[in-house]
Amino acid sequence: MDEFLIKLQCKLDEAKSKANINADVSKLQNELDKLKMQVEINPKSLSNIVKQLESALGQKINIPNLTVDSKIGQQIGTNIEQNVVDSINKSSGKANTEIQKLGKLGKKLKDQFAEAGKGLAQLFSVSSAAMFGVSKTKEAVSELIELDSILTGISKTSDLTDQQLKELGNTAFDSASKYGKSAADYLTGVQEMYRVGFKNAEEMAELSLLAQAAGDMESNSANDYLMATNAAYNYKGSVEELNKVLDSQNYITNNTAVSMQDMADATSVSASIASQYGVKINELSALIAVATSKTKESGAEVGTALKSIFVSLQDTTSKPVVDAFESIGISMTKIVDGSERLKSPIELLKELSAAFNALPEGDTKRSNILTDIGTEYNANTLSAILSDWESYESMLDLYSQGIGSAAEEAGKCANNIEGSLNRLSNTWTDTVKNFINSDAILAAVNVLNKLLSVVNSVTNTLGSLGTIGVGTGLFAGIKNTGKCRISVRIS
């Protein structure tokens, strides 16, 4: 049947070359094009083909008995050719004269195909752009649905009015784009901050984005880090104080072999105990940096080890701990205003470091200090701190120089490829949101619908790969000889 359609096309082309494609032939051509794409290719469908051709020509087509016959293609092709020619002559008795007058004014079929090909390429270029826009719009709408769900969650954990929620949704894109993050990251942070009771949840969420961007941290880690630091040192949600901590710790990590992720994890784990025993945030940060850089353990592991060491340093009821200090002549207490008080962990560590390094290598007192105070699980961390107190003091100095470092670091991240793409996505989603909220959406949908209808029609006309293969054969024949040669590729 493929062969039949190809022959039919050839006969039609020959007829068209004789009569300059008058209205009847054009009508038949359109009908034939539709048939190629729409009719299932099998002998039983031939009667439908003939009926539609008869309707297009407006006359009866005499065709032999429509049964499966190996020669049916030739029979039908010859018969239709004669019907087409008769129809042309009937509709225009002066066809031959007109053809002679027109001469070369009519375009050759080859030129028509070339022009059609250019138009089709342009159409598909437009359609590809349209489909890309549709895809990105769908993504934006999905994100807007997600953001709406987060805002609903925020409404349940805050006392924000509907208007305030709307404004929060509007500003989310700008707040996130400053740090190269998504609006969803920002609003999730706001939701979490409201959930734990922060009144300035928006500011805290933005600070979390700063931590994420500067330290290449996950949102959960950044949120936990800020909340743990705030609670441990009683900053009462002061974004200014927390920003100072972030800046200073970030500066340490920028100048040492420690990641901000490890610094944050260790702070989250150990800050509460450290503060309880009088270890300041700068002191804790310096200890974390020394221990992490020397042991190569994770931030969570270092934080857990420091917690245990702080507890041991304050445990005057532990005989092994007390004996370890007494063996090197260090008292765990001091007299302040006539009262005996425990020395802080930092004071004891400093004294321990001096005594520890004064002992010869292999002295049992060194190992006793590490195992009795650090225990076998944390001896490595304690050894790293005691053996290099100078590094601890260097870390304190770095901490004092860090103001503004996080913002500078975040700026770099916001302008890298990932950050730039996130900002672009925020802009697009925000634009779609504004578009959806406007009356113009109906007009836009209608325009897009019409465009896609055209694309749909074209793809329907193209049909299967088999049909395209037939078209390829036709083009090849026209290009090589100017006549139609049959070259069928069935996919």
N, C-alpha and C positions, 0 to 999 in steps of 0.2 A: 504494500500500500504506500510505503514511503516513495517507492519508485514511481507509482502512479501520480502522486502529488507533485513530484519534481517534473515529470513530463508535462503535467497539466500547467505548471508554472512556465515551462519553456514554450508551450504552445501559446499561452496567453501573451508572453513577451513578444513572440513573433507577430501575433495579431496586433499588438499595441504599436509595434514598429511600422505597421502598414497604415495605421489610422490615427497616429499622433495622440493616442490615449484619449478618446472622446469620453463623454459622460458614462455611457454604458459600460465601457471597458473599465473605467475607474471604479464603477460600482461593483463590477464583477471582481476586480482586484481586491477591493476591501473585503468582499465576502470570502474570497479565497484565503486571504490572510487570516481571517478569523477561523476559518475551517481548519487550517493547518494547526492552529494552537488548541482548538476546542474539541475536535472530533477524535475519538479514540481510533487509532489506525487498525482496522480489521475489516474484512470483506462485508460484514453485516451492516456496517455503518455507511456503505456506499449509497444506499437509497436516501439516507438523510442528506448526504452531500449533494446528490442530484437535485433533491427538492429545494434546497437552499439556493443552488445555482439557478434553477428555473425561476425562483422568486426574484433573484437579482437581475436576471435577463428579461424577465417578463414574458417568457415564451417556453414552450415545451421542448425538452431535450430528448431526442430519441436515442435510447441506450439499450444495448442487448440485455438479455435476461441477467439480472444481478445475482449471479451465483458465483461460487468460488471457481475461478477459471484462470489458468496461468497466463492467458493472453488478454485478460480483462482490462489491464492497464492500457494496452495499446488500443483496444477497441474504444474505450471511454475517451482516451486522449484524442483520437482521430475524430470521434463524433462531436466532442465538445469544441474542438478547434473549428469545425465547420459551422456549428451553431453560433459560435462567437463571431466568426466572419460574417455570417448571414445577418446577425443582429446589428453589426456595425454598418454594413451596407444598407440595411433597411432604415436605420436611423439617420443616415446621411448619404444620399445618393451621389453627392458631389465630393465624397471623401477623397478620391484619388486626386481630383483637381486641387482641393484644399491642401493636401499633403505637398503637392508640387509647389504651391505658392509659399507655403510656410518654410520650405527648404530646411535650413539649419536652425531655425528658430527654436524648434523643440529640443529639449535636452536629451542627450543619450541616456539610456538606462544606466550605463556605468557611472555617468556623472551624477545621476539621481541617487544612486546607492552611496556614492562618496559624500554627497551633501547630507543625506540622511544619517550616515555614520557619524559625521561631525555633530549633527544635532543631538544624536543619541548620546554621544560622549559627553556633551555639555549637560544634557539632562541628567545623566547619571552622576556627573560632578555635583550638580545642585542637589540631587537626591541624597548623595552620600553625606553632604554637609547637613542636609535636613535630618537624616537618620542619626548623625552624630549629635546634633542638637537635641533630638528627641531622647537619646540615651542619657545625655548629661542632665536634661531636664527631669527625667525620671529619677535619676540619682539624687538630684536636688530635692525633689518632692519627698523621696524616702527619708532624706536627712531632716527635712522640715517636720515630718511626722515624728521622727525620733526626738527632735528638739521639743516638740509640743508635749510629748510624753514626759520628758524631763521637767518641763515647766509645770506640768500637772503635779509631778512629785514634789516640786518646790512649793507649790501652793499648799500642800498638805503639811509641810514642816515649817512654814513661815507664816507671818501675818501680812504678807504682801497683798495689796489690792489687785484687782484685775488690770487696772491701768499700769501699776508698777510691774506686774508680770509681763505685760505687753512691752513696756520700755526695756525690761531686762532682756527679753527675746530680741529686741531690735539692736541693743548695744552688744550683744554676745559676739557678733561677727567681728566688730572692731576690736573688742577686748582680746579676742583670741588671735586675731591677725597680727597684733603687735608683737607676738612671740612666735608666729609661724605655727600656731596650733589651730585645731578645729573648734568651732563653736560648741560642739558636743562636749569636748574636753573641758571647756570653760564652764558650761552649765552643770555638768556632772560635779565639778568642784564646788560650785555654788550650792548644789543640792546637799552635798556631803557636809559642807561647812554649816549650813542651816540645821542639818540633822543633829550635829553635835553641840549646837547652841550658840554659834557665833552670830552676833547681831550685824556684824560687818562682813557677811558671807561673801559678797561680791568682791570686796577688796582682798579677802583671804584667798578666794579662788584665783584672782589675778596674780597674787603672789605665788600661788602654787604653779601657775603657768610659767612664771619667771623661773622657778626652781627647775621645772621640767625642761625648759629650753636651755638654761645655763648649764645644767648638770646632766643633760641627756637622760632624764629619769622618767619612769612610768608615773602616771597620774596618781595611782594608789600609794606608791612610795613617797611621792612629794607631799601628798595630803597627810599621810601618817607622820612624816618627818616634822612638818610644821605644827601639827596638833600636839605631838609628843613634846616638842621643844617648848611650845607655849605653855602647856600644862606643867612641865617640870620646873620651869623658871618663872612661872606666874607672871607672864607678860600680859595677861588679860586681853588677849587678842590684838595687841599693839602691832600693827603691820610694820611700823617703823623699827621696833626692836627686832622683830623676826627677820626683817630685811637686812639688818646689820649682821645678824648671825649668818644668814645665807651668803651675803657678800664675803664675809671673812672666811668662812669655811670654803667657799668656792675659790677664793684666792689661794688658800693652802693647797687645794687639789690641783690648781693650775701650775703650781710650782713644785709639786712632788709626784711620786709614783702612786698616787691615791686617786681613785675616782670619786666624783661627787655622790654617786650612787652608794658606794661603800661608806662614805662619810655620813650620809643621811641615814642609812640603815643602822650603823653603829650608834648614832645619836638617838634614834628612835628607841633602840633597845636599852641603852644605858643612862639616858638623861635623867630619868626619874630618880634612880638610886644615887647618881652623881650629885644632883642638886640636894638631895636629902642629907648627904654627908658633907656638904660644903664645897663640892668641886664646881668651880665656875665654868660657864660655857666655853670660854676661851681655853681654859685648862683642859677640859674634856676634849675639845677639838684637837689640841696639840697631842694629847695622849693617843687619840684615835689615829692620827696621822702617823705617829712614830710606830705604833704597834702594827698597823696595816701595811705600811711600806716595808717593814722588816720581816714580818711573818708571812706575808702574802696570803693571809687568810681573808675571808670575806668580811664585809662590814658587820654582818649579823653575828659572825663568830667572834670578832674582836669586841663587839658590844657586850656579848654574853660574858666573855672573859673579864672585861673591865668591871662589870657588875659584881662578879664573884670576888675579884681582887679588892674592890672597895669595901665589900662586906667584911672580908678577912682583916683588912687594915683597921677596922673599927671594932673588932670582936675581942674585947678584953677578957672574955670568959673562955676563950680557946687557949688551952695550955700550950699546944704546939706553936701557935702564933706568938704568944707572950714569950715563950722560951727562945724563939728565933730572934726576936728583938733584943732580949736580954743578953743573948750570946755574943752580940756585937756591940753591946753597950748603948742601945737606943731605948729611950723611954717612949711609950705610946701616949703619954699625957704631958701636959704642961700646966704651969700655974698662971692664971689670968685673973687679975684683980683679987688676988688672995684665994682664988678657987682653982681646984684641979679640973682641967678640961682635956678632952681628947684632942690630940693633934689631928689636923685635917689629913685626908689621904695624900694630898699633894706634899704636905710637909714631911710626912713619913716616907713617901717615895723618894723625895730628894735626899733625905738622910740615909735611907737604905742604899741608894745608888752610890753615894760616896763610900759607904762602908763596904758594899759589895765589890766595887772595883778596886778597893784597897787590898782585898784578900787575894792571896796567890791562886793561880789556876789549879784546880784539883782540890782545893780546901773544902772539907765537908760542910763548913758553915755556908759556903755559897750554895751548894745543893740543898741544904736545909732551908735556907731562905726561900728558894724557889718552890720547893715542894710543900713546905709548911704554910707559907702565905699564899702562894699561887695555886697550890694543889697540883697534882700530876696533870690535870687537864688544862690548866692555865699557866703552867710554868714557862712555856715558850713565850707567851705574851709578856709576862712579868720580866723575863730575862731581856727581851727586846727593849723594854722601857728603862730598866736599871742600868743596862750596859752602855747606854748612849743618852745620858741626860742632856748633853749639849744639843742634840737634835730636838729634844722636847722644847728647849728654850728658843731654838731657831723657829720652830713652828709657832710659838707664841708671838714672835716678832712678825711672822707672815700674817697671822690673824689680825694684827693691828693695822695692816696696810690694805685691807681688802675692800674698803668702802667703794661701792659703785661697780665692783668687778662683775657681779651677776648680770646687771643690765647690759654691760659691754659684751659679755659672753653670749647673752640671749640674742643680742642684735645680730651677731654673726650667724647664729642658728636660724633666725627668722629669715635671713636672706640667702640661705643655702637652697639647694634644689627642693628638698622636702618641704622646708618652710615656705618657699615661694609658691609651691603647688598648693599647700594648705591655704595660703592667703588667696590664691586664685579661686580655689574651691569655695572659700567663704564669700568672696565677692559674687560669684555666680549664684550661690544658693540664696544670698541676701537679695540679689536682683530678682531671682525667681519668686522669692517671697513677696517682694514689692509688687511684682507683676500679677501674682495670684490675687493679691489684695485689691487690685484695681479693676475697674469695669472693662478695661481693654482686653482682659483675658478671653472674653467671648469672641471678639473679633480675631484675636491671634489663633485661637483654636480652629476657627473656621478657615482661616488662611492655611494653616498647617494641614488641616483635613483635606483641602483641595489639592495641596501639593502632594500629599501622600497618595491621594486617589490617582493622580497622574502617574506616580512612581509605580503604584500597584498595577495599573493598566499596562505599563511598559513591561513589567516583569511577567505578567500573564501572557503578553504577546510573545515574549522571548521563548516561553515554554521550556521544555526539557533540554538536556544536553544533546539528545538525539536530534532535535529540531535545529538546534544551533549548528550541529554538524552538517545538516543538510544545507543550511545557509552558507556555511563555509565552503561547501562544494560549489554552490552557485556563484559565489564571489570569485572563486578560483577559475571557474569556467569563463566568466565574463572577462576577467583580467587577462587570461592567456589567449583567448581566441576571439572574443567578442560574441561567441555563441555559447549556448548553454550545454555544458557537459555534466553528466551525472557522476557525483562523487558522494556517496552516502557513508556517514560514520555513525553508527548506533552506539549510544553510551549505555 
